């Protein structure tokens, strides 16, 4: 199907909005837009980071999800207590596939669930005593932990427990960092505020721990990888590229990361930000306090990787710049072979995305490297600075949707008829049942890594495997197939 | 009185960032812009205007309190 024109796309948005009551229609209209890459600022066309309307289906998470699930959770050598009822921690346990090296339960705790399992009596009488006891128990059972973080669930804020006081006391008792995080789920409109709260907790409780301690030997090539959560091994395939070009990666935030790495980050020369949405706060703080510059980079697809490697290298001396060229040259044969193999199979296919964080804009380049086109994109919880960066990446007259509702997304898909959808688990089965190939782009559909040159090969294979899977031809019942004459079908029965 | 994070970009222009509002703009003009005296009215590229107490030029990046004069929207 040919691409929609600007007028058609605008008409489509109007048509979709038609079913809403007046007030809801007015509100939702601000979140849907037709892209105009000539715009400098997204606030002219789209509103974001606003409360979802009651009654519509949103796929947003909560502040606890943003803090425990995204920022803190992957720090492998700390124990993150889901403080409150058991469900929040248990149902989100290990779902994000933040890979790590270590022995789970001994010196790494990423996939385990620690919770204070609140009961009625804890709500009535407060949970501080229980929390203090849990931390001593943790210390006894898991002595190799390097610290504890307390991730508040909703009731903690509601009953007004003083987790900061408990944390300070526990920190003295066990002589390790104990970080209270006020990420109660009801705060804010989405997981985005949870990221911010988590960043602030790192700023207040972790970052200063080694101020004035110069015992860590530094080099002029020290960098920190920030906002890479090592989903399916993403941070590893990014890190190798940076190390090959001659940089020293001191810290990984926070995929396969440790608290020691975080404490050492203020000693680096440059912060590299992959997920801008969840970690820009801490990067800005470090820039102000420690004068560490930061840049955003994108390791999806060879075009963007080469661009990013050169951009990073430009901030260092010639040896690193030569290193970047060497890395690009070294992998050239490899990624050209990937493109040669998959581009003919994927050329011209159209993709719609709806993800969170950085992917709605970062993966566009990788699809384009394979000859595919992204015709619609949107963020669950992006802010306007995300959309500022997105409108330049997207084609003219493509759809942009913020916090899209289940209904809107389905209607858009019915009309735009993309060849592939990349979104989350809540959308997956709806679209698969509609007969549209789908990739789960939050956790790479149990595949990955997708970052770096190694990741690109896997990305291309996965897209081909999904899109060109013969099963999609079998989804439609025979009598509804367009090429079948209904009378002939009836006659053959 | 929003808190504003100020930094210089690669071209030496002042970048104006208000975290609460996701506002990231380049400052077009700064009323007083010398090492001894810095501040006054700052005009952003989106047309909005902010005011900083004139002071000795701070060491960028820095977070300062600003007064909002004009939102730039008609």
Boltz contact constraints between the chains, C-beta under 6 A:
constraints:
  - contact:
      token1: [A, 284]
      token2: [B, 5]
      max_distance: 6.0
  - contact:
      token1: [A, 287]
      token2: [B, 61]
      max_distance: 6.0
  - contact:
      token1: [A, 288]
      token2: [B, 61]
      max_distance: 6.0
  - contact:
      token1: [A, 383]
      token2: [B, 22]
      max_distance: 6.0
  - contact:
      token1: [A, 384]
      token2: [B, 22]
      max_distance: 6.0
  - contact:
      token1: [A, 385]
      token2: [B, 22]
      max_distance: 6.0
  - contact:
      token1: [A, 385]
      token2: [B, 24]
      max_distance: 6.0
